[in-house]
Amino acid sequence: MTDAANDPRDTDPRDAAPQYVLPLVVRLERDAPPERTDALEASARAVLTFLTDPRSTEPAGEWHDAVTAWTDGRIRKVVRRARGAQWHRAEALDGLTLRHRSATVRVFPPVPLDGWPADLARLQVGGTDFDDTEPVAEPAAGVPVLWLNPALSMTAGKAMAQTGHGAQLTYAALPAAAREVWADAGFPLAVRTATPAGWRRLAAAGLPVVHDAGFTEVAPNSATVIGDHPALHR
């Protein structure tokens, strides 16, 4: 499955709809930056948690209309960073915070492309790059994996948006029963970079693939993430 919603070459009726973006903010304190892999996994889990929250899914939910408007257009996610007082101001806004090991990410209801709340609009997109300080272990058996394209170089912030996309596409590709099991478990997942040979195998397996619009860091239509959930192999 391709995330064609992010391919700018497509002629898509969703382009005629008002365009929204899903804001995510990663907490990036000077003296305690998160591990890169933790942040990428946190972003993916935060998106899934937000999209399955009753406030998003129920017609009377307070986020439902914004989520519907967002999914009616191109699916955009933007990751910004905050520390100290910036983070506390952002956390006071309506949204959902997910903590995953060393990483803390807050996701907010979709907003118009030109209608960000002031406390989010002033946060920086740049500077969202940090690394793992220790080697990352192999994923545990049976855990869904979001595989990064080994041929691409992305900042942590860019990659966080991509893993959010990948998680969303993977969830959408699952049978309803598998979605429920994954949600009930709290959306366990791993993010890892594939080997070149592994990426080729995954790309040929018919799994969900994120293709980026190419507005930043990567070329248009670059395949950035492949979602590999055990239920997709049954």
C-alpha positions, 0 to 999 in steps of 0.5 A: 500500500502506497501513501499516495496522499503524499505524492505531489504528482498525483491529481487527487480530489483531496487537493480541493479540500481545505488542507490541514496538518497534524502537529506533533511536538517532541520534548527536547531538553538541552541536558536530556535529549531523547534517544533517536529510536525512542523518539521515532517509536514514540511518534508512531505510537502517539499518532496511533493512540490519538487516531483511536482515541474516542475523541477522534473516532466518535462522531460527537468527539471533540477532535472528530471534525478536525480529524475528518477534515484532515483525512479529507485532504492530504495527510500531513504531519509536522514535528516541532521541538520544545523545551522548558517553558515552551513545552509547558505552554504546548502541554497546556493546549488540547492534545495527547502526550505519550511517553516512551522510554526516553522520549516524550511526544505530544500530538494535537488535533489537526489545524489548518496549514496557516492556522497553527495556535500561536504557542505551537507556531513559534516552536522550531521545526529545525534542530530536531536531530539527535542520535542513539547513544547506544546500539539498538537491539534487534526487534523482539519476535512478533513485534510490528516493525516500521522499517526505514529506508537505508538509502535515505538520510533524515533528521530525527524530526523528519523521520518521526513524521514518517514513522507516524505516517507508517504507523497510520498506514499499517493500522489502516491495512490491518483486519479489524480484529488485528487492529483491536488486539494491537490497540488493546496492547498499547500499540507495541512497535519497533522502528529500525533501519532495514538493510538494503537487501531487506528493504528490497524484500519488504518493498516486494511484499505488498506491505504499506509504504510511505511515499513522501511529498518531498517538501523537505530533506528527501526527493519527491515520492521517496519511499521512506517507511515500510510497515511490517505487522505480523497480521499482514503475513497471514 
